[in-house]
Amino acid sequence: MIPSHASVSAFSLQALRAARPLLWTRPDNAATGAGVAFTLADVQAAHDRFARFAPLLAQLFPELEAAAGVIESPLRDAAAMQQALGLPAASGRLWIKADHALPVAGSIKARGGIHEVLEFTEKLALAHGLVAPGDDYRKLGTPAARACFAQYQVAVGSTGNLGLSIGVIASALGFRAAVHMSADAKEWKKARLRARGVEVVEHPGDYEKAVAAGRRQVQADAHGYFVDDERSASLFLGYAAAALRLREQIAQAGIVVDAEHPLFVYLPCGVGGAPGGIAFGLSLLYGAHAHCFFAEPVQSPCFLLRMMAGHGQLPGVPVPPSVYDIGLTNQTEADGLAVPRASDLAYAAVGQSLAGVYTVADDTLYGDLARLHDSEGLRIEPSAAAGFSGPRQLLGSLAGQQWLRQRGLRPHLARATHLAWTTGGLYVPAEEYGRFLSRGQRLAAAPQAPTGAPSLHHSRRA
Ligand SMILES: *Cc1c(COP(=O)(O)O)cnc(C)c1O
């Protein structure tokens, strides 16, 4: 029996409230509040801006010298992880987009955060006559340019990684930088920023409170610039530019994406800017052949709530909804994803095209973090492991199987590409990583996902 839509959403809401992992897929009806006017030209402009700054970045960051200033991560085959996850070859092939290794910021925030600071820098530099269009931007590394930038403050509110990215690039260019950190931000992230001369302001509250505090501080500063994670088009387009780079890597790897070769992309989601930008870019490039799923902690499913509200599935809950509205805590070890309310901008951009959203228990994140270490030798932070629950949820849950059938994708699974986006980890200190790993190895040793996440083996027997 196929459950009616109303009963599916009632079931989802029940699982959500109980913090049980689930997959929600987007119904075909139009969502309210969705629809945004970015174009491929906007995404290309962000990509080109990174290219103009590359020579300067190579000069500012020794770790970018070999790549001539291009901040990019590899697309990797993940056959060993595929086996560790028990994902059968008949269901397609697993790949990893390794943003956990992005230089400079050590997370996906290198894309949006750095792009926005570069855009601000470029506007200032043109306005002050430090460069003219077409110039070599290495001029912006000279003492005269730096003295100009030193008059300006760049500020941001963050759970940690956005602060790291903004703080590091802003201070490298010569700006004063202030990062407002939420209570869940990790100590090592604050220490790393302070070591670079960034002012770190600690707030006892959550991500929304840290953002609000940053916004207030900058309003009082005539030379202040605030990077607004909840509303920024520049951040969003910096993330979206990743799609152009990924398309090249996909082609180079010989991966085909078309109606008979679906691409499934699994993206860890906080406020929705990073995964939203990437999903938006991929939908521009691949249309309906790219199926993007967002991954959120069971206690912080803010984007899922926003999607449900947009489809009329959250009666009685205020719009835009917060995870507190349905009794969740927003407490998770996945600090990069600990966000109570989704970005309206991200929702407007992908609310009409996203394939679905699933939730993941913290224990599952740790288990997959350890599996990735033991199989592929990659070191990621817990937030970045959320993508690996994607194939498990899509292939192993009733909602996933139903969605695959409805979209006519079942016959093409054997030729499918499953792409898990690993979003952070490069700069996690060894001691902290050691704790993640031993917790994860204990959990991964258990024969089944201990959290109620569907098991692939079960569903295949069913
Ligand atoms: C910020 C972050 C994300 C998600 O980005 P949002 O723009 O907040 O949705 C995912 N993973 C990691 C490690 C992050 O730091």
The ligand as a Gaussian input file, in Angstrom:
#p B3LYP/6-31G(d) Opt

LIG

0 1
 C       28.956000      25.526000       7.311000
 C       29.148000      24.093000       7.085000
 C       28.224000      23.338000       6.351000
 C       26.932000      23.879000       5.803000
 O       26.930000      25.176000       5.303000
 P       25.664000      26.147000       5.492000
 O       25.902000      27.234000       4.568000
 O       25.642000      26.562000       6.922000
 O       24.453000      25.318000       5.172000
 C       28.502000      22.002000       6.176000
 N       29.602000      21.419000       6.693000
 C       30.519000      22.114000       7.393000
 C       31.718000      21.420000       7.922000
 C       30.304000      23.470000       7.618000
 O       31.209000      24.152000       8.328000

